[in-house]
Every structure is written in C-alpha cells, then in structure tokens.
Amino acid sequence: MKAVHTDKDGCFRPGKGSSLIEAVLAGMLFALVATAFIGAISYGNESTALAGERTRATSIAEEGLEIVRNMRDEDFTNLADGTFGLAISGDQWILSGSQDTIGEFTRHIEISTVDADAKTVVSTVTWQQNAQRTGSVSITTRLTNWRP
C-alpha cells in the first residue's frame, strides 16, 4: 500500500509530483484561454472587414439604380432589355458592355420589360471576399415611364 504524506498536524501534504501536474494543467489552461482570445480577435477583425466591403458593395449597387433612374428620366426608351455595365460618355451615363468594375467590385445592371411602361432593374455587385468565398449584393427596383 502507498503511504499518504501528512504534516505534523495530520493534514494531507502533496507529494513531490503534484507541483509538476499543477504546472502542466495551468499551462494547458493558459494555452486554451489564449487560443480562444486570439481566435475571437481574428474573427472580429475579419467580420469588420467583410461588413465594410458589403456596405461599399451596397452603395455601388444603389448608385447603379440611381444612374438608371436618371437615364429613365432623360428618355424611357434609353432602357433596353439586357445585362449591362455603366460608363460615362461625354457628360452622360450610358449602358455599356455587360459589366463595369469599381476597384475590386464588379457591377451588372439587368433590365427586363414588365409591360410597355414598366421595367424591372436589378443592380448586382460581386467581389472576392477571400480565397474561398465570393460576396454578392443585389437590389431590385421597378421603373415606370412617368412621362407618357
């Protein structure tokens, strides 16, 4: 049978290996807490960056719809069906190509006819969030020919 170590008052006294076990457990607990803390900071930074990119993409999509509204106000017949990008020609916005690029963001404007006096416009902005994931924001509106 193994002897139990007690002091002169009869209280339990840890053996020689107890200090080592306590040190190992304390080290493991510290590593676990440090890993969780670093992971939380890393996740928070990534989430903040992604939210900023999504906000920028939403602004670009809204800008696309506002440009198409201005084109509609000039002449409703300017809105041809199809998928386009936007470009400036002279001092006017025009539908050009199939997409336009603003920094890391790519915008597509899709126009489709609802009836003779109405069009559905979808502004979609895509971007590469990281190596594995692509972000996308789409905003849809319906424009009418309010000048008969």
MDTraj code that builds the backbone (N, CA, C; nanometers):
import mdtraj as md
import numpy as np

residues = "MET LYS ALA VAL HIS THR ASP LYS ASP GLY CYS PHE ARG PRO GLY LYS GLY SER SER LEU ILE GLU ALA VAL LEU ALA GLY MET LEU PHE ALA LEU VAL ALA THR ALA PHE ILE GLY ALA ILE SER TYR GLY ASN GLU SER THR ALA LEU ALA GLY GLU ARG THR ARG ALA THR SER ILE ALA GLU GLU GLY LEU GLU ILE VAL ARG ASN MET ARG ASP GLU ASP PHE THR ASN LEU ALA ASP GLY THR PHE GLY LEU ALA ILE SER GLY ASP GLN TRP ILE LEU SER GLY SER GLN ASP THR ILE GLY GLU PHE THR ARG HIS ILE GLU ILE SER THR VAL ASP ALA ASP ALA LYS THR VAL VAL SER THR VAL THR TRP GLN GLN ASN ALA GLN ARG THR GLY SER VAL SER ILE THR THR ARG LEU THR ASN TRP ARG PRO".split()
xyz = np.array([
    [0.0843, -0.1163, 0.0000],
    [0.0000, 0.0000, 0.0000],
    [0.0889, 0.1226, 0.0000],
    [0.0455, 0.2277, -0.0647],
    [0.1222, 0.3503, -0.0769],
    [0.0968, 0.4384, 0.0444],
    [0.2022, 0.4991, 0.0910],
    [0.1900, 0.5837, 0.2097],
    [0.1367, 0.7206, 0.1723],
    [0.0513, 0.7749, 0.2576],
    [-0.0020, 0.9097, 0.2400],
    [0.0848, 1.0019, 0.3233],
    [0.1261, 1.1115, 0.2634],
    [0.2125, 1.2057, 0.3333],
    [0.1281, 1.3072, 0.4076],
    [0.1510, 1.3212, 0.5360],
    [0.0812, 1.4204, 0.6165],
    [0.1830, 1.5017, 0.6940],
    [0.1440, 1.6220, 0.7316],
    [0.2345, 1.7030, 0.8125],
    [0.2136, 1.6680, 0.9599],
    [0.2780, 1.7422, 1.0506],
    [0.2729, 1.7064, 1.1925],
    [0.1337, 1.7188, 1.2540],
    [0.0420, 1.7982, 1.1877],
    [-0.0948, 1.8119, 1.2377],
    [-0.1884, 1.7064, 1.1797],
    [-0.1357, 1.6202, 1.0937],
    [-0.2177, 1.5164, 1.0341],
    [-0.2872, 1.5582, 0.9050],
    [-0.2550, 1.6788, 0.8521],
    [-0.3152, 1.7263, 0.7271],
    [-0.2417, 1.6668, 0.6079],
    [-0.3160, 1.6481, 0.4981],
    [-0.2573, 1.5933, 0.3762],
    [-0.1516, 1.6882, 0.3224],
    [-0.0395, 1.6324, 0.2820],
    [0.0678, 1.7095, 0.2222],
    [0.0919, 1.6507, 0.0829],
    [0.0831, 1.7375, -0.0236],
    [0.1013, 1.6852, -0.1590],
    [0.2385, 1.6220, -0.1752],
    [0.2414, 1.5192, -0.2606],
    [0.3681, 1.4541, -0.2893],
    [0.4526, 1.5372, -0.3845],
    [0.5685, 1.4833, -0.4162],
    [0.6631, 1.5565, -0.4995],
    [0.6126, 1.5810, -0.6413],
    [0.5306, 1.4977, -0.7000],
    [0.4825, 1.5130, -0.8373],
    [0.3656, 1.6088, -0.8523],
    [0.3051, 1.6526, -0.7460],
    [0.1879, 1.7395, -0.7530],
    [0.2192, 1.8737, -0.8147],
    [0.3342, 1.9301, -0.7864],
    [0.3716, 2.0606, -0.8417],
    [0.3814, 2.0536, -0.9933],
    [0.4361, 1.9468, -1.0455],
    [0.4515, 1.9297, -1.1890],
    [0.3141, 1.9192, -1.2570],
    [0.2246, 1.8431, -1.1993],
    [0.0896, 1.8278, -1.2558],
    [0.0171, 1.9622, -1.2552],
    [0.0282, 2.0360, -1.1459],
    [-0.0349, 2.1684, -1.1394],
    [0.0214, 2.2621, -1.2447],
    [0.1514, 2.2574, -1.2663],
    [0.2144, 2.3439, -1.3666],
    [0.1676, 2.3082, -1.5076],
    [0.1582, 2.1805, -1.5374],
    [0.1120, 2.1363, -1.6694],
    [-0.0332, 2.1773, -1.6915],
    [-0.1179, 2.1545, -1.5918],
    [-0.2588, 2.1936, -1.6047],
    [-0.2737, 2.3451, -1.6199],
    [-0.1970, 2.4218, -1.5452],
    [-0.2026, 2.5681, -1.5578],
    [-0.1576, 2.6119, -1.6970],
    [-0.0535, 2.5479, -1.7481],
    [-0.0060, 2.5801, -1.8833],
    [-0.1102, 2.5475, -1.9891],
    [-0.1763, 2.4331, -1.9761],
    [-0.2801, 2.3956, -2.0720],
    [-0.3983, 2.4910, -2.0651],
    [-0.4376, 2.5294, -1.9448],
    [-0.5476, 2.6239, -1.9285],
    [-0.5122, 2.7591, -1.9911],
    [-0.3908, 2.8054, -1.9700],
    [-0.3465, 2.9322, -2.0304],
    [-0.3484, 2.9234, -2.1830],
    [-0.2983, 2.8115, -2.2384],
    [-0.2975, 2.7943, -2.3844],
    [-0.4394, 2.7949, -2.4402],
    [-0.5316, 2.7314, -2.3711],
    [-0.6712, 2.7275, -2.4156],
    [-0.7329, 2.8672, -2.4153],
    [-0.7135, 2.9411, -2.3085],
    [-0.7683, 3.0768, -2.2981],
    [-0.7035, 3.1683, -2.4023],
    [-0.5713, 3.1589, -2.4196],
    [-0.5016, 3.2433, -2.5175],
    [-0.5500, 3.2134, -2.6596],
    [-0.5687, 3.0858, -2.6918],
    [-0.6177, 3.0486, -2.8254],
    [-0.7579, 3.1033, -2.8495],
    [-0.8446, 3.0926, -2.7515],
    [-0.9807, 3.1453, -2.7653],
    [-0.9788, 3.2965, -2.7831],
    [-0.8955, 3.3652, -2.7083],
    [-0.8861, 3.5107, -2.7165],
    [-0.8338, 3.5554, -2.8532],
    [-0.7290, 3.4912, -2.9013],
    [-0.6729, 3.5252, -3.0330],
    [-0.7738, 3.4947, -3.1432],
    [-0.8453, 3.3823, -3.1325],
    [-0.9483, 3.3483, -3.2315],
    [-1.0597, 3.4508, -3.2343],
    [-1.1016, 3.4975, -3.1170],
    [-1.2086, 3.5983, -3.1109],
    [-1.1640, 3.7289, -3.1757],
    [-1.0417, 3.7702, -3.1513],
    [-0.9906, 3.8936, -3.2124],
    [-0.9813, 3.8773, -3.3634],
    [-0.9305, 3.7646, -3.4092],
    [-0.9173, 3.7398, -3.5528],
    [-1.0542, 3.7384, -3.6211],
    [-1.1505, 3.6685, -3.5619],
    [-1.2851, 3.6622, -3.6177],
    [-1.3492, 3.8009, -3.6203],
    [-1.3295, 3.8775, -3.5163],
    [-1.3840, 4.0134, -3.5107],
    [-1.3269, 4.1023, -3.6195],
    [-1.1963, 4.0935, -3.6420],
    [-1.1340, 4.1737, -3.7474],
    [-1.1857, 4.1347, -3.8857],
    [-1.1995, 4.0050, -3.9093],
    [-1.2498, 3.9591, -4.0389],
    [-1.3949, 4.0028, -4.0591],
    [-1.4755, 3.9929, -3.9558],
    [-1.6161, 4.0340, -3.9658],
    [-1.6287, 4.1831, -3.9943],
    [-1.5446, 4.2628, -3.9321],
    [-1.5462, 4.4073, -3.9560],
    [-1.5091, 4.4381, -4.1005],
    [-1.4069, 4.3716, -4.1513],
    [-1.3654, 4.3938, -4.2908],
    [-1.4755, 4.3520, -4.3878],
    [-1.5384, 4.2368, -4.3642],
    [-1.6454, 4.1899, -4.4529],
    [-1.7659, 4.2829, -4.4496],
    [-1.7982, 4.3352, -4.3319],
    [-1.9111, 4.4286, -4.3215],
    [-1.8811, 4.5560, -4.3990],
    [-1.7582, 4.6036, -4.3922],
    [-1.7206, 4.7227, -4.4680],
    [-1.7306, 4.7000, -4.6184],
    [-1.6859, 4.5827, -4.6640],
    [-1.6959, 4.5502, -4.8067],
    [-1.8421, 4.5400, -4.8498],
    [-1.9250, 4.4804, -4.7681],
    [-2.0673, 4.4661, -4.8014],
    [-2.1352, 4.6029, -4.8079],
    [-2.1001, 4.6920, -4.7178],
    [-2.1554, 4.8274, -4.7202],
    [-2.1137, 4.9000, -4.8473],
    [-1.9875, 4.8879, -4.8842],
    [-1.9381, 4.9512, -5.0078],
    [-2.0099, 4.8926, -5.1303],
    [-2.0274, 4.7612, -5.1326],
    [-2.0968, 4.6961, -5.2451],
    [-2.2415, 4.7427, -5.2547],
    [-2.3081, 4.7581, -5.1414],
    [-2.4461, 4.8057, -5.1405],
    [-2.4537, 4.9478, -5.1959],
    [-2.3583, 5.0312, -5.1604],
    [-2.3552, 5.1688, -5.2131],
    [-2.3363, 5.1693, -5.3636],
    [-2.2502, 5.0828, -5.4131],
    [-2.2268, 5.0744, -5.5585],
    [-2.3529, 5.0255, -5.6293],
    [-2.4224, 4.9271, -5.5718],
    [-2.5473, 4.8774, -5.6320],
    [-2.6537, 4.9865, -5.6332],
    [-2.6663, 5.0606, -5.5222],
    [-2.7637, 5.1706, -5.5175],
    [-2.7279, 5.2799, -5.6178],
    [-2.5988, 5.3080, -5.6321],
    [-2.5556, 5.4067, -5.7315],
    [-2.5978, 5.3632, -5.8717],
    [-2.5846, 5.2336, -5.9008],
    [-2.6260, 5.1821, -6.0313],
    [-2.7740, 5.2049, -6.0578],
    [-2.8567, 5.1792, -5.9577],
    [-3.0013, 5.2030, -5.9749],
    [-3.0305, 5.3509, -5.9934],
    [-2.9617, 5.4360, -5.9200],
    [-2.9841, 5.5811, -5.9337],
    [-2.9429, 5.6305, -6.0726],
    [-2.8360, 5.5769, -6.1262],
    [-2.7935, 5.6136, -6.2614],
    [-2.8987, 5.5717, -6.3635],
    [-2.9526, 5.4497, -6.3481],
    [-3.0567, 5.4019, -6.4407],
    [-3.1833, 5.4873, -6.4258],
    [-3.2158, 5.5305, -6.3039],
    [-3.3304, 5.6220, -6.2856],
    [-3.3079, 5.7523, -6.3627],
    [-3.1874, 5.8056, -6.3540],
    [-3.1563, 5.9290, -6.4276],
    [-3.1671, 5.9078, -6.5779],
    [-3.1234, 5.7908, -6.6265],
    [-3.1368, 5.7602, -6.7691],
    [-3.2848, 5.7512, -6.8068],
    [-3.3660, 5.6908, -6.7209],
    [-3.5094, 5.6823, -6.7438],
    [-3.5714, 5.8213, -6.7511],
    [-3.5268, 5.9115, -6.6612],
    [-3.5810, 6.0465, -6.6598],
    [-3.5486, 6.1226, -6.7876],
    [-3.4319, 6.0933, -6.8463],
    [-3.3962, 6.1561, -6.9742],
    [-3.4861, 6.1047, -7.0871],
    [-3.4985, 5.9729, -7.0946],
    [-3.5808, 5.9127, -7.2002],
    [-3.6007, 5.7652, -7.1666],
    [-3.7238, 5.7258, -7.1426],
    [-3.7553, 5.5888, -7.1039],
    [-3.7056, 5.4878, -7.2067],
    [-3.6997, 5.5288, -7.3324],
    [-3.6547, 5.4359, -7.4371],
    [-3.5043, 5.4079, -7.4281],
    [-3.4313, 5.4802, -7.3430],
    [-3.2890, 5.4510, -7.3204],
    [-3.2685, 5.3174, -7.2498],
    [-3.3745, 5.2653, -7.1901],
    [-3.3625, 5.1433, -7.1104],
    [-3.3930, 5.0205, -7.1952],
    [-3.2913, 4.9671, -7.2597],
    [-3.3055, 4.8459, -7.3409],
    [-3.2933, 4.7237, -7.2510],
    [-3.3635, 4.6170, -7.2868],
    [-3.3529, 4.4933, -7.2107],
    [-3.2144, 4.4324, -7.2279],
    [-3.1625, 4.3724, -7.1201],
    [-3.0330, 4.3052, -7.1264],
    [-2.9540, 4.3252, -6.9987],
    [-2.8303, 4.2762, -7.0006],
    [-2.7376, 4.2918, -6.8886],
    [-2.6259, 4.3842, -6.9335],
    [-2.6025, 4.4873, -6.8536],
    [-2.5093, 4.5924, -6.8937],
    [-2.4182, 4.6331, -6.7784],
    [-2.3133, 4.7034, -6.8171],
    [-2.2336, 4.7799, -6.7239],
    [-2.2677, 4.9262, -6.7473],
    [-2.2076, 5.0145, -6.6703],
    [-2.2311, 5.1578, -6.6869],
    [-2.1007, 5.2272, -6.7200],
    [-2.1093, 5.3295, -6.8035],
    [-1.9912, 5.4071, -6.8398],
    [-2.0340, 5.5514, -6.8634],
    [-1.9379, 5.6403, -6.8576],
    [-1.9646, 5.7820, -6.8874],
    [-1.9145, 5.8106, -7.0275],
    [-2.0029, 5.8691, -7.1088],
    [-1.9678, 5.9122, -7.2434],
    [-1.9965, 6.0614, -7.2509],
    [-1.8907, 6.1410, -7.2639],
    [-1.9080, 6.2856, -7.2563],
    [-1.9419, 6.3204, -7.1124],
    [-2.0600, 6.3734, -7.0923],
    [-2.1048, 6.4012, -6.9552],
    [-2.2329, 6.3242, -6.9223],
    [-2.2577, 6.2147, -6.9946],
    [-2.3784, 6.1339, -6.9766],
    [-2.3418, 5.9897, -6.9406],
    [-2.4215, 5.9297, -6.8537],
    [-2.4077, 5.7879, -6.8268],
    [-2.4719, 5.7098, -6.9405],
    [-2.4085, 5.5973, -6.9788],
    [-2.4647, 5.5110, -7.0827],
    [-2.4541, 5.3654, -7.0361],
    [-2.5392, 5.2804, -7.0941],
    [-2.5282, 5.1369, -7.0741],
    [-2.4184, 5.0875, -7.1660],
    [-2.3207, 5.0136, -7.1116],
    [-2.2045, 4.9758, -7.1906],
    [-2.1531, 4.8389, -7.1483],
    [-2.1300, 4.7514, -7.2455],
    [-2.0760, 4.6193, -7.2155],
    [-2.1716, 4.5377, -7.1313],
    [-2.1160, 4.4400, -7.0590],
    [-2.2005, 4.3546, -6.9752],
    [-2.1751, 4.3756, -6.8268],
    [-2.0747, 4.4573, -6.7930],
    [-2.0431, 4.4860, -6.6530],
    [-1.9478, 4.6047, -6.6463],
    [-1.9372, 4.6638, -6.5283],
    [-1.8334, 4.7641, -6.5056],
    [-1.7650, 4.7317, -6.3733],
    [-1.6415, 4.7767, -6.3587],
    [-1.5611, 4.7443, -6.2422],
    [-1.5229, 4.8712, -6.1685],
    [-1.5429, 4.8693, -6.0375],
    [-1.5052, 4.9800, -5.9498],
    [-1.4145, 4.9190, -5.8437],
    [-1.2845, 4.9371, -5.8566],
    [-1.1906, 4.8749, -5.7633],
    [-1.2035, 4.7239, -5.7698],
    [-1.2276, 4.6600, -5.6568],
    [-1.2414, 4.5148, -5.6511],
    [-1.3842, 4.4677, -5.6774],
    [-1.4765, 4.5605, -5.7026],
    [-1.6192, 4.5287, -5.7183],
    [-1.6585, 4.5281, -5.8655],
    [-1.7446, 4.4336, -5.9025],
    [-1.7967, 4.4242, -6.0396],
    [-1.9479, 4.4418, -6.0334],
    [-1.9992, 4.5344, -6.1159],
    [-2.1431, 4.5654, -6.1151],
    [-2.2065, 4.5223, -6.2471],
    [-2.3236, 4.4592, -6.2370],
    [-2.4060, 4.4205, -6.3516],
    [-2.5419, 4.4874, -6.3339],
    [-2.5928, 4.5468, -6.4396],
    [-2.7274, 4.6044, -6.4397],
    [-2.8110, 4.5209, -6.5351],
    [-2.9160, 4.4574, -6.4822],
    [-3.0036, 4.3756, -6.5651],
    [-3.1385, 4.4461, -6.5777],
    [-3.1793, 4.4703, -6.7018],
    [-3.3053, 4.5395, -6.7295],
    [-3.3969, 4.4433, -6.8047],
    [-3.5217, 4.4337, -6.7580],
    [-3.6195, 4.3493, -6.8271],
    [-3.7536, 4.4220, -6.8309],
    [-3.8289, 4.3973, -6.9359],
    [-3.9578, 4.4632, -6.9571],
    [-4.0674, 4.3919, -6.8774],
    [-4.1471, 4.4729, -6.8071],
    [-4.2655, 4.4223, -6.7384],
    [-4.3848, 4.4410, -6.8303],
    [-4.4013, 4.5626, -6.8800],
    [-4.5010, 4.5953, -6.9818],
    [-4.4498, 4.7181, -7.0567],
    [-4.5340, 4.7770, -7.1410],
    [-4.4891, 4.8878, -7.2263],
    [-4.4397, 5.0083, -7.1461],
    [-4.4879, 5.0272, -7.0261],
    [-4.4491, 5.1428, -6.9459],
    [-4.3785, 5.1068, -6.8157],
    [-4.3238, 4.9866, -6.8057],
    [-4.2542, 4.9482, -6.6823],
    [-4.1374, 4.8541, -6.7109],
    [-4.0302, 4.8735, -6.6376],
    [-3.9109, 4.7885, -6.6478],
    [-3.8688, 4.7467, -6.5070],
    [-3.8185, 4.6261, -6.4953],
    [-3.7561, 4.5809, -6.3713],
    [-3.6060, 4.5947, -6.3888],
    [-3.5410, 4.6550, -6.2898],
    [-3.3964, 4.6756, -6.2953],
    [-3.3343, 4.6097, -6.1727],
    [-3.2343, 4.5256, -6.1973],
    [-3.1605, 4.4591, -6.0895],
    [-3.0156, 4.5034, -6.0991],
    [-2.9648, 4.5607, -5.9916],
    [-2.8245, 4.6003, -5.9829],
    [-2.7545, 4.5005, -5.8915],
    [-2.6589, 4.4262, -5.9462],
    [-2.5867, 4.3238, -5.8712],
    [-2.4391, 4.3595, -5.8666],
    [-2.3822, 4.3550, -5.7472],
    [-2.2400, 4.3810, -5.7281],
    [-2.1779, 4.2571, -5.6658],
    [-2.0679, 4.2102, -5.7252],
    [-1.9958, 4.0951, -5.6723],
    [-1.8517, 4.1349, -5.6426],
    [-1.7897, 4.0620, -5.5500],
    [-1.6491, 4.0845, -5.5167],
    [-1.5943, 3.9583, -5.4517],
    [-1.4631, 3.9458, -5.4507],
    [-1.3969, 3.8313, -5.3896],
    [-1.3710, 3.8643, -5.2428],
    [-1.4424, 3.7976, -5.1500],
    [-1.4250, 3.8248, -5.0072],
    [-1.2941, 3.7671, -4.9555],
    [-1.2656, 3.6440, -4.9931],
    [-1.1384, 3.5797, -4.9607],
    [-1.1166, 3.4701, -5.0641],
    [-1.0162, 3.3884, -5.0458],
    [-0.9828, 3.2880, -5.1473],
    [-1.0951, 3.1865, -5.1701],
    [-1.1777, 3.1617, -5.0694],
    [-1.2823, 3.0612, -5.0822],
    [-1.4222, 3.1171, -5.1040],
    [-1.4416, 3.2460, -5.0893],
    [-1.5782, 3.2988, -5.0868],
    [-1.5914, 3.4257, -5.1710],
    [-1.7001, 3.4309, -5.2481],
    [-1.7338, 3.5488, -5.3262],
    [-1.8558, 3.6145, -5.2635],
    [-1.8514, 3.7475, -5.2482],
    [-1.9651, 3.8213, -5.1947],
    [-2.0531, 3.8731, -5.3068],
    [-2.1803, 3.8928, -5.2779],
    [-2.2741, 3.9421, -5.3775],
    [-2.3864, 4.0197, -5.3090],
    [-2.4234, 4.1328, -5.3703],
    [-2.5356, 4.2140, -5.3236],
    [-2.6216, 4.2452, -5.4454],
    [-2.7521, 4.2245, -5.4361],
    [-2.8452, 4.2573, -5.5443],
    [-2.9569, 4.3454, -5.4900],
    [-2.9902, 4.4485, -5.5664],
    [-3.1018, 4.5362, -5.5317],
    [-3.1913, 4.5454, -5.6552],
    [-3.3199, 4.5303, -5.6352],
    [-3.4163, 4.5312, -5.7452],
    [-3.5133, 4.6479, -5.7285],
    [-3.5483, 4.7090, -5.8413],
    [-3.6499, 4.8138, -5.8411],
    [-3.7307, 4.8034, -5.9695],
    [-3.8458, 4.8668, -5.9698],
    [-3.9287, 4.8744, -6.0898],
    [-3.9405, 5.0207, -6.1279],
    [-3.9081, 5.0503, -6.2535],
    [-3.9155, 5.1869, -6.3053],
    [-4.0292, 5.1950, -6.4062],
    [-4.1015, 5.3058, -6.3997],
    [-4.2124, 5.3267, -6.4934],
    [-4.1869, 5.4487, -6.5792],
    [-4.2551, 5.4504, -6.6911],
    [-4.2485, 5.5653, -6.7804],
    [-4.3498, 5.6683, -6.7293],
    [-4.3033, 5.7553, -6.6435],
    [-4.3940, 5.8512, -6.5790],
    [-4.4199, 5.9746, -6.6658],
    [-4.3543, 5.9790, -6.7838],
    [-4.3798, 6.0877, -6.8801],
    [-4.4440, 6.0262, -7.0050],
    [-4.5738, 6.0119, -7.0049],
    [-4.6391, 5.9492, -7.1222],
    [-4.6272, 6.0337, -7.2470],
])
top = md.Topology()
chain = top.add_chain()
for i, resn in enumerate(residues, 1):
    res = top.add_residue(resn, chain, resSeq=i)
    for name in ("N", "CA", "C"):
        top.add_atom(name, md.element.get_by_symbol(name[0]), res)
traj = md.Trajectory(xyz[None], top)
